[in-house]
Amino acid sequence: MAQRKQIIRIRGMHCEGCESVIQNAVGLLPGVIEIDADFVGDVANVVYDDSLTDLNKIVESIVNAGYETDLHSVFNAVDPIASESNKLTVTKGAFHFLKKITAVTVALLGIALILWLDTWFMNHADMPKLGRDISYGLLFLIGILTSFHCVGMCGPLILGYTAKNATSGHRSHLPHLLYGIGKTISYTLIGALFGAFGAIVAFTPFTQGAVGIAAGGFLILYGLHMLEVFSVLRHFQLKTPMFWKRMIGKEYRKHSNPFIIGLLNGLMIICGPLQAMYIMAAGTGDWLDGASILFFFGLGTLPLLMGFGMLTSMLSTNLTPKLLKASGYIVMALGAIMMNRGLTVTGTGADFNTIVARASQQLSPHTAAPVSNPHLQVINMDVLRSGFSPNKFTLRKGIPVHWVINGKELNECNKAIVVPQYNLKFELHSGEQTIKFTPAETGVVPWSCWMGMIPGTFVVVNDDSQKVNFDKNNSQSSAVEIPKSAHEDEQWLYEINEKLQQLLNGLISH
């Protein structure tokens, strides 16, 4: 018996669950003595008996599991097969690096576009029911996109009980449904626990925004993991405690019921998107809201997992990596949206809407019109199902403001407003109510609904001396004089904005 050791570089691992998939695939080969996959290092260490198996079979088993390999080094002796494979493996580092940089650049531009569309949609689109339904829909979409990776992690488990059922003569689709139900229940229970834990902590608007930023950050990092752009990001992850994995692993071996397997699988896996969802659940400070977040995310992972169990042959090993990379870009974009909404709630002014407002203020200055009462500013706003109207106001520094808010069409999202810079957070009710404050500093002051989904801005200027911004496509407080035409140097910006809005209207109408 000639024992050989081989280090194989692997592309396509996204979390510690991938380690288990590779170890299970290679470990089934006769002659494999030891297999240790390392997600962080992107390698697998294999010890095998070359009289019973060879390197080609090992590599083939890894590829069949949905991963790509590069041979890294050979120990003990020169394996002819490995040597030939090394000759055929051409390193194209510079080319691959250029491709990655190009892909990241395109992704960043795409994320910026999605942020703009998200901001425009929240400010302009007439939605019949604006509220948590949109957030839950976003969570469902994240679940769908990240389920491509779930197939890689949970696929072997599904195939395991599928094979057992086939052997016993049962070919019903019910086991796949039971597995999905068990997994979703597990997610929901954990979400409720995190929500209950969050109730212990006193969440301010800033900390609520920080939770959104953290959740968005986890999704962006996970998207980068899926794209395999920066290997150093692999070190930033939460791992399932070893004692918990061992305990759940023992239960795995005891049960063959798909429902129990799904329930245990949900308790054991802690991947990037789940980390983000758990953070969001804790940020709600409510066990029911936390459970709802994980429930809708879990629902999103079900269609592909159930489809995988029913039609495993349709998801080829060549298609899986491509789907992972394609969904990686979208997961990053969704993470950017979550992060942007978190920034909106914090009131730091670093959110996309406020940055655009500042840039627009510099491009399109307008003078404040004189007012009849120099000692009081009165602004009026309606709360509609489509958002706040108007959502931009020009205020004079140092003069008290009476913000008259008419709650015409309240829902779950627009029922409360936060203005972090002024330490304002208040519930809205049907009819009129007046909020009083005095702006003490000039600049752009962001505010939003309590969820950060419907933004607005105050532009505070020096009395009758500072030029202010006005967005041509948004209504403004009547206390400001609006010029009839924009300056020539910003006309191109308005034209582009109008064309994009026309395109959006066309897409929405279809």
Secondary structure as UniProt FT lines:
FT   STRAND          3..11
FT   HELIX           16..27
FT   TURN            30..31
FT   STRAND          32..38
FT   TURN            39..42
FT   STRAND          43..49
FT   TURN            50..52
FT   HELIX           55..64
FT   TURN            65..66
FT   STRAND          68..74
FT   HELIX           80..88
FT   HELIX           93..124
FT   TURN            128..129
FT   HELIX           132..167
FT   TURN            168..169
FT   HELIX           174..200
FT   HELIX           205..227
FT   HELIX           231..235
FT   HELIX           242..254
FT   HELIX           258..268
FT   HELIX           272..284
FT   HELIX           287..310
FT   HELIX           312..314
FT   TURN            317..318
FT   HELIX           319..346
FT   HELIX           352..363
FT   STRAND          365..368
FT   TURN            374..375
FT   STRAND          377..384
FT   TURN            385..386
FT   STRAND          387..389
FT   STRAND          392..396
FT   TURN            397..398
FT   STRAND          401..407
FT   TURN            412..415
FT   STRAND          416..419
FT   HELIX           420..422
FT   STRAND          424..427
FT   STRAND          431..437
FT   STRAND          443..449
FT   TURN            450..451
FT   STRAND          455..461
FT   TURN            463..465
FT   STRAND          467..469
FT   TURN            472..473
FT   TURN            478..479
FT   HELIX           488..490
FT   HELIX           491..509
//
